[in-house]
Amino acid sequence: MVLSLLRHRAVPLVVAVVVITAMLMTPGGTVPSGPPHTDKVTHALMFVVLAVCSRYARISPVVTLLWLAVYGVLTEFLQATVAVRRSGSFWDWCADLAGVMIGLAITATVRSRARVGARPQGNPRDSSQSS
């Protein structure tokens, strides 16, 4: 069961969830500081990665949005209650959702361009008659 779950398409998602969860739960004093709102950009980028990996694992866009919204709330709750020197933030969660939407838009764009590029050019019968 576990091996079938960890097919090659799911591996990047599992790795991303583990790494990002560890990053989000790191004690606050060890997180580098930066310009104002850098943390929002970081949250958005992490959730772009999660959304892209989720879609690569063939999880539908709706399910991707739902599970990442819940995951974002959960991580913010854990930051507020369990993580040392961290605080949960509604605005971080909003940045998470923005990242999900960006990730979904990226994957939709890439997939639509791939479909357009995979279409055969012209009518195949035309090429056989031109000889």
N, CA and C atoms as a LAMMPS dump frame, in Angstrom:
ITEM: TIMESTEP
0
ITEM: NUMBER OF ATOMS
393
ITEM: BOX BOUNDS ff ff ff
-5.0000000000000000e+02 5.0000000000000000e+02
-5.0000000000000000e+02 5.0000000000000000e+02
-5.0000000000000000e+02 5.0000000000000000e+02
ITEM: ATOMS id mol type element x y z
1 1 1 N 0.818 -1.191 0
2 1 2 C 0 0 0
3 1 3 C 0.864 1.259 0
4 2 1 N 1.848 1.322 0.9
5 2 2 C 2.7 2.512 0.98
6 2 3 C 3.492 2.681 -0.307
7 3 1 N 3.987 1.581 -0.854
8 3 2 C 4.751 1.677 -2.102
9 3 3 C 3.892 2.174 -3.248
10 4 1 N 2.635 1.726 -3.32
11 4 2 C 1.768 2.217 -4.391
12 4 3 C 1.444 3.691 -4.187
13 5 1 N 1.381 4.13 -2.927
14 5 2 C 1.123 5.534 -2.633
15 5 3 C 2.307 6.406 -3.038
16 6 1 N 3.505 5.863 -2.899
17 6 2 C 4.707 6.636 -3.194
18 6 3 C 5.22 6.39 -4.612
19 7 1 N 4.322 6.295 -5.537
20 7 2 C 4.73 6.22 -6.939
21 7 3 C 5.577 7.432 -7.259
22 8 1 N 6.306 7.382 -8.337
23 8 2 C 7.252 8.46 -8.641
24 8 3 C 6.608 9.845 -8.671
25 9 1 N 5.352 9.974 -9.037
26 9 2 C 4.704 11.291 -9.1
27 9 3 C 4.38 11.855 -7.725
28 10 1 N 4.247 11 -6.713
29 10 2 C 3.918 11.472 -5.369
30 10 3 C 5.165 11.83 -4.558
31 11 1 N 6.316 11.338 -4.951
32 11 2 C 7.538 11.555 -4.175
33 11 3 C 7.857 13.047 -3.998
34 12 1 N 7.837 13.873 -5.044
35 12 2 C 8.126 15.299 -4.817
36 12 3 C 7.162 15.952 -3.829
37 13 1 N 5.902 15.552 -3.859
38 13 2 C 4.915 16.118 -2.937
39 13 3 C 5.234 15.719 -1.495
40 14 1 N 5.54 14.459 -1.275
41 14 2 C 5.862 13.993 0.073
42 14 3 C 7.096 14.72 0.601
43 15 1 N 8.123 14.838 -0.232
44 15 2 C 9.355 15.526 0.179
45 15 3 C 9.051 17 0.477
46 16 1 N 8.275 17.642 -0.382
47 16 2 C 7.942 19.061 -0.179
48 16 3 C 7.164 19.263 1.112
49 17 1 N 6.206 18.398 1.407
50 17 2 C 5.418 18.534 2.636
51 17 3 C 6.318 18.381 3.859
52 18 1 N 7.205 17.405 3.843
53 18 2 C 8.101 17.183 4.988
54 18 3 C 9.024 18.385 5.189
55 19 1 N 9.656 18.839 4.108
56 19 2 C 10.61 19.957 4.208
57 19 3 C 9.894 21.245 4.626
58 20 1 N 8.761 21.538 4.007
59 20 2 C 8.053 22.786 4.302
60 20 3 C 7.466 22.76 5.711
61 21 1 N 6.963 21.619 6.145
62 21 2 C 6.47 21.523 7.514
63 21 3 C 7.612 21.779 8.498
64 22 1 N 8.767 21.202 8.241
65 22 2 C 9.924 21.448 9.115
66 22 3 C 10.294 22.933 9.117
67 23 1 N 10.259 23.563 7.947
68 23 2 C 10.579 24.991 7.874
69 23 3 C 9.569 25.827 8.661
70 24 1 N 8.296 25.485 8.549
71 24 2 C 7.254 26.259 9.222
72 24 3 C 7.263 26.062 10.735
73 25 1 N 7.792 24.939 11.197
74 25 2 C 7.807 24.655 12.633
75 25 3 C 9.155 24.978 13.285
76 26 1 N 10.113 25.47 12.496
77 26 2 C 11.417 25.848 13.045
78 26 3 C 11.227 26.959 14.07
79 27 1 N 11.929 26.888 15.208
80 27 2 C 11.793 27.959 16.202
81 27 3 C 12.049 29.338 15.596
82 28 1 N 11.263 30.303 16.036
83 28 2 C 11.3 31.652 15.487
84 28 3 C 12.649 32.327 15.532
85 29 1 N 13.449 32.068 16.546
86 29 2 C 14.757 32.706 16.66
87 29 3 C 15.747 32.262 15.604
88 30 1 N 15.497 31.119 14.947
89 30 2 C 16.432 30.614 13.939
90 30 3 C 16.051 31.033 12.525
91 31 1 N 14.899 31.688 12.386
92 31 2 C 14.428 32.124 11.072
93 31 3 C 15.097 33.447 10.735
94 32 1 N 15.776 33.526 9.589
95 32 2 C 16.425 34.789 9.232
96 32 3 C 15.406 35.905 9.024
97 33 1 N 15.783 37.109 9.434
98 33 2 C 14.887 38.243 9.222
99 33 3 C 15.23 38.907 7.893
100 34 1 N 14.325 39.691 7.396
101 34 2 C 14.537 40.377 6.125
102 34 3 C 13.681 41.621 6.086
103 35 1 N 13.531 42.189 4.905
104 35 2 C 12.679 43.369 4.762
105 35 3 C 11.243 43.055 5.205
106 36 1 N 10.465 44.089 5.482
107 36 2 C 9.076 43.859 5.894
108 36 3 C 8.315 43.01 4.87
109 37 1 N 7.517 42.109 5.375
110 37 2 C 6.635 41.235 4.588
111 37 3 C 7.378 40.161 3.797
112 38 1 N 8.664 39.99 4.049
113 38 2 C 9.401 38.911 3.392
114 38 3 C 8.8 37.561 3.749
115 39 1 N 8.3 37.452 4.98
116 39 2 C 7.706 36.189 5.401
117 39 3 C 6.475 35.837 4.56
118 40 1 N 5.742 36.843 4.102
119 40 2 C 4.559 36.582 3.259
120 40 3 C 4.986 36.026 1.899
121 41 1 N 6.062 36.579 1.355
122 41 2 C 6.596 36.082 0.082
123 41 3 C 7.077 34.645 0.253
124 42 1 N 7.745 34.382 1.378
125 42 2 C 8.235 33.023 1.654
126 42 3 C 7.069 32.049 1.767
127 43 1 N 6.023 32.433 2.482
128 43 2 C 4.836 31.572 2.59
129 43 3 C 4.247 31.302 1.207
130 44 1 N 4.089 32.342 0.42
131 44 2 C 3.515 32.166 -0.917
132 44 3 C 4.371 31.221 -1.759
133 45 1 N 5.679 31.394 -1.728
134 45 2 C 6.569 30.535 -2.523
135 45 3 C 6.497 29.077 -2.075
136 46 1 N 6.439 28.857 -0.756
137 46 2 C 6.323 27.482 -0.268
138 46 3 C 5.037 26.834 -0.775
139 47 1 N 3.955 27.587 -0.789
140 47 2 C 2.682 27.019 -1.219
141 47 3 C 2.566 26.927 -2.742
142 48 1 N 3.322 27.732 -3.47
143 48 2 C 3.432 27.524 -4.922
144 48 3 C 4.043 26.146 -5.162
145 49 1 N 5.126 25.851 -4.461
146 49 2 C 5.8 24.556 -4.601
147 49 3 C 4.846 23.417 -4.25
148 50 1 N 4.128 23.551 -3.145
149 50 2 C 3.193 22.497 -2.741
150 50 3 C 2.091 22.288 -3.78
151 51 1 N 1.559 23.371 -4.322
152 51 2 C 0.486 23.26 -5.319
153 51 3 C 0.995 22.607 -6.606
154 52 1 N 2.177 23.005 -7.042
155 52 2 C 2.75 22.407 -8.259
156 52 3 C 3.018 20.919 -8.038
157 53 1 N 3.58 20.577 -6.891
158 53 2 C 3.842 19.161 -6.593
159 53 3 C 2.541 18.371 -6.478
160 54 1 N 1.515 18.973 -5.909
161 54 2 C 0.219 18.317 -5.786
162 54 3 C -0.377 18.034 -7.162
163 55 1 N -0.31 18.998 -8.046
164 55 2 C -0.837 18.793 -9.404
165 55 3 C 0.022 17.788 -10.175
166 56 1 N 1.347 17.795 -9.942
167 56 2 C 2.229 16.808 -10.577
168 56 3 C 1.85 15.398 -10.12
169 57 1 N 1.406 15.287 -8.874
170 57 2 C 0.97 13.999 -8.336
171 57 3 C -0.438 13.638 -8.818
172 58 1 N -0.969 14.439 -9.707
173 58 2 C -2.277 14.224 -10.333
174 58 3 C -3.441 14.376 -9.354
175 59 1 N -3.277 15.27 -8.398
176 59 2 C -4.375 15.624 -7.496
177 59 3 C -5.121 16.784 -8.161
178 60 1 N -6.42 16.705 -8.219
179 60 2 C -7.207 17.706 -8.947
180 60 3 C -7.004 19.105 -8.366
181 61 1 N -7.254 20.132 -9.182
182 61 2 C -7.105 21.504 -8.68
183 61 3 C -7.992 21.804 -7.468
184 62 1 N -9.224 21.317 -7.47
185 62 2 C -10.133 21.582 -6.35
186 62 3 C -9.617 20.916 -5.079
187 63 1 N -9.221 19.655 -5.184
188 63 2 C -8.701 18.941 -4.01
189 63 3 C -7.387 19.571 -3.558
190 64 1 N -6.55 19.999 -4.502
191 64 2 C -5.298 20.683 -4.151
192 64 3 C -5.594 21.946 -3.346
193 65 1 N -6.531 22.744 -3.818
194 65 2 C -6.896 23.971 -3.105
195 65 3 C -7.417 23.651 -1.705
196 66 1 N -8.275 22.644 -1.607
197 66 2 C -8.88 22.306 -0.318
198 66 3 C -7.843 21.784 0.681
199 67 1 N -7.01 20.821 0.25
200 67 2 C -6.075 20.246 1.223
201 67 3 C -5.009 21.252 1.623
202 68 1 N -4.61 22.118 0.699
203 68 2 C -3.597 23.114 1.061
204 68 3 C -4.188 24.235 1.921
205 69 1 N -5.458 24.55 1.753
206 69 2 C -6.1 25.529 2.637
207 69 3 C -6.153 24.981 4.064
208 70 1 N -6.507 23.713 4.201
209 70 2 C -6.551 23.077 5.522
210 70 3 C -5.138 22.957 6.095
211 71 1 N -4.185 22.544 5.277
212 71 2 C -2.787 22.432 5.714
213 71 3 C -2.28 23.797 6.191
214 72 1 N -2.612 24.86 5.48
215 72 2 C -2.186 26.207 5.865
216 72 3 C -2.765 26.618 7.207
217 73 1 N -4.055 26.353 7.419
218 73 2 C -4.686 26.665 8.706
219 73 3 C -4.022 25.853 9.819
220 74 1 N -3.805 24.58 9.554
221 74 2 C -3.181 23.706 10.544
222 74 3 C -1.782 24.196 10.927
223 75 1 N -0.975 24.553 9.936
224 75 2 C 0.385 25.01 10.253
225 75 3 C 0.359 26.339 11.009
226 76 1 N -0.562 27.225 10.675
227 76 2 C -0.671 28.487 11.409
228 76 3 C -1.118 28.226 12.853
229 77 1 N -2.047 27.312 13.036
230 77 2 C -2.488 26.943 14.387
231 77 3 C -1.32 26.359 15.181
232 78 1 N -0.567 25.457 14.56
233 78 2 C 0.582 24.853 15.242
234 78 3 C 1.654 25.898 15.559
235 79 1 N 1.86 26.842 14.651
236 79 2 C 2.826 27.907 14.935
237 79 3 C 2.378 28.73 16.139
238 80 1 N 1.082 28.952 16.268
239 80 2 C 0.559 29.765 17.367
240 80 3 C 0.56 29.019 18.7
241 81 1 N 0.469 27.691 18.653
242 81 2 C 0.301 26.943 19.897
243 81 3 C 1.489 26.077 20.289
244 82 1 N 2.213 25.528 19.332
245 82 2 C 3.252 24.544 19.631
246 82 3 C 4.653 25.062 19.333
247 83 1 N 4.835 25.666 18.189
248 83 2 C 6.17 26.089 17.755
249 83 3 C 6.731 27.146 18.712
250 84 1 N 8.017 27.048 18.962
251 84 2 C 8.69 27.964 19.877
252 84 3 C 8.98 29.281 19.165
253 85 1 N 8.617 30.384 19.812
254 85 2 C 8.859 31.741 19.296
255 85 3 C 8.294 31.934 17.883
256 86 1 N 7.149 31.355 17.638
257 86 2 C 6.437 31.556 16.372
258 86 3 C 5.032 32.022 16.7
259 87 1 N 4.387 32.632 15.751
260 87 2 C 2.998 33.035 15.952
261 87 3 C 2.216 32.744 14.683
262 88 1 N 0.996 32.301 14.865
263 88 2 C 0.123 32.076 13.726
264 88 3 C -0.402 33.409 13.222
265 89 1 N -0.708 33.46 11.938
266 89 2 C -1.15 34.719 11.363
267 89 3 C -2.17 34.465 10.256
268 90 1 N -3.275 35.183 10.349
269 90 2 C -4.272 35.133 9.281
270 90 3 C -3.658 35.572 7.961
271 91 1 N -2.78 36.582 7.988
272 91 2 C -2.182 37.113 6.764
273 91 3 C -1.18 36.128 6.164
274 92 1 N -0.513 35.342 7.003
275 92 2 C 0.351 34.28 6.465
276 92 3 C -0.501 33.254 5.724
277 93 1 N -1.665 32.927 6.293
278 93 2 C -2.562 31.982 5.641
279 93 3 C -3.055 32.545 4.311
280 94 1 N -3.334 33.84 4.277
281 94 2 C -3.736 34.477 3.01
282 94 3 C -2.607 34.377 1.979
283 95 1 N -1.374 34.559 2.424
284 95 2 C -0.218 34.402 1.529
285 95 3 C -0.113 32.958 1.058
286 96 1 N -0.406 31.999 1.947
287 96 2 C -0.421 30.584 1.569
288 96 3 C -1.417 30.353 0.43
289 97 1 N -2.619 30.885 0.601
290 97 2 C -3.66 30.709 -0.429
291 97 3 C -3.284 31.393 -1.738
292 98 1 N -2.647 32.548 -1.642
293 98 2 C -2.175 33.219 -2.863
294 98 3 C -1.156 32.341 -3.574
295 99 1 N -0.274 31.715 -2.81
296 99 2 C 0.706 30.802 -3.394
297 99 3 C 0.05 29.616 -4.07
298 100 1 N -0.99 29.069 -3.443
299 100 2 C -1.728 27.948 -4.048
300 100 3 C -2.322 28.379 -5.383
301 101 1 N -2.949 29.539 -5.406
302 101 2 C -3.571 30.015 -6.648
303 101 3 C -2.529 30.243 -7.746
304 102 1 N -1.378 30.782 -7.371
305 102 2 C -0.301 30.983 -8.345
306 102 3 C 0.187 29.633 -8.858
307 103 1 N 0.38 28.68 -7.953
308 103 2 C 0.819 27.342 -8.362
309 103 3 C -0.176 26.671 -9.286
310 104 1 N -1.465 26.802 -8.986
311 104 2 C -2.495 26.22 -9.857
312 104 3 C -2.5 26.908 -11.223
313 105 1 N -2.31 28.21 -11.239
314 105 2 C -2.266 28.937 -12.511
315 105 3 C -1.054 28.509 -13.338
316 106 1 N 0.076 28.328 -12.686
317 106 2 C 1.283 27.886 -13.401
318 106 3 C 1.052 26.521 -14.027
319 107 1 N 0.526 25.582 -13.246
320 107 2 C 0.325 24.232 -13.79
321 107 3 C -0.729 24.222 -14.893
322 108 1 N -1.771 25.026 -14.755
323 108 2 C -2.799 25.087 -15.809
324 108 3 C -2.209 25.649 -17.094
325 109 1 N -1.368 26.657 -16.97
326 109 2 C -0.733 27.259 -18.147
327 109 3 C 0.205 26.27 -18.815
328 110 1 N 1.017 25.601 -18.028
329 110 2 C 1.969 24.626 -18.587
330 110 3 C 1.219 23.492 -19.265
331 111 1 N 0.17 23 -18.637
332 111 2 C -0.59 21.891 -19.229
333 111 3 C -1.3 22.312 -20.513
334 112 1 N -1.854 23.511 -20.557
335 112 2 C -2.551 23.939 -21.772
336 112 3 C -1.561 24.152 -22.912
337 113 1 N -0.39 24.676 -22.597
338 113 2 C 0.623 24.845 -23.65
339 113 3 C 1.148 23.504 -24.135
340 114 1 N 1.255 22.537 -23.237
341 114 2 C 1.703 21.201 -23.631
342 114 3 C 0.681 20.537 -24.546
343 115 1 N -0.612 20.754 -24.246
344 115 2 C -1.661 20.184 -25.103
345 115 3 C -1.637 20.817 -26.486
346 116 1 N -1.431 22.114 -26.555
347 116 2 C -1.388 22.81 -27.841
348 116 3 C -0.195 22.315 -28.649
349 117 1 N 0.94 22.137 -28.002
350 117 2 C 2.143 21.663 -28.682
351 117 3 C 2.05 20.22 -29.12
352 118 1 N 1.18 19.434 -28.479
353 118 2 C 1.044 18.021 -28.813
354 118 3 C 0.049 17.77 -29.938
355 119 1 N -0.718 18.781 -30.311
356 119 2 C -1.697 18.614 -31.388
357 119 3 C -0.999 18.423 -32.726
358 120 1 N -1.482 17.486 -33.526
359 120 2 C -0.913 17.325 -34.863
360 120 3 C -1.214 18.544 -35.729
361 121 1 N -0.295 18.901 -36.549
362 121 2 C -0.46 20.057 -37.428
363 121 3 C -1.13 19.621 -38.73
364 122 1 N -2.206 20.287 -39.089
365 122 2 C -2.882 20.013 -40.367
366 122 3 C -3.635 18.697 -40.346
367 123 1 N -4.155 18.338 -41.487
368 123 2 C -4.907 17.103 -41.646
369 123 3 C -3.949 15.999 -42.059
370 124 1 N -3.888 14.874 -41.35
371 124 2 C -2.952 13.804 -41.698
372 124 3 C -3.217 13.215 -43.076
373 125 1 N -4.452 13.268 -43.566
374 125 2 C -4.758 12.727 -44.886
375 125 3 C -4.135 13.587 -45.988
376 126 1 N -3.97 14.883 -45.728
377 126 2 C -3.395 15.785 -46.724
378 126 3 C -1.964 15.398 -47.054
379 127 1 N -1.185 14.987 -46.063
380 127 2 C 0.223 14.667 -46.301
381 127 3 C 0.385 13.383 -47.102
382 128 1 N -0.547 12.429 -46.953
383 128 2 C -0.435 11.177 -47.701
384 128 3 C -0.842 11.37 -49.157
385 129 1 N -1.665 12.354 -49.456
386 129 2 C -2.117 12.571 -50.815
387 129 3 C -1.152 13.444 -51.612
388 130 1 N -0.242 14.118 -50.956
389 130 2 C 0.627 15.033 -51.674
390 130 3 C 1.791 14.334 -52.35
391 131 1 N 1.96 13.043 -52.191
392 131 2 C 3.084 12.33 -52.803
393 131 3 C 2.879 12.06 -54.246
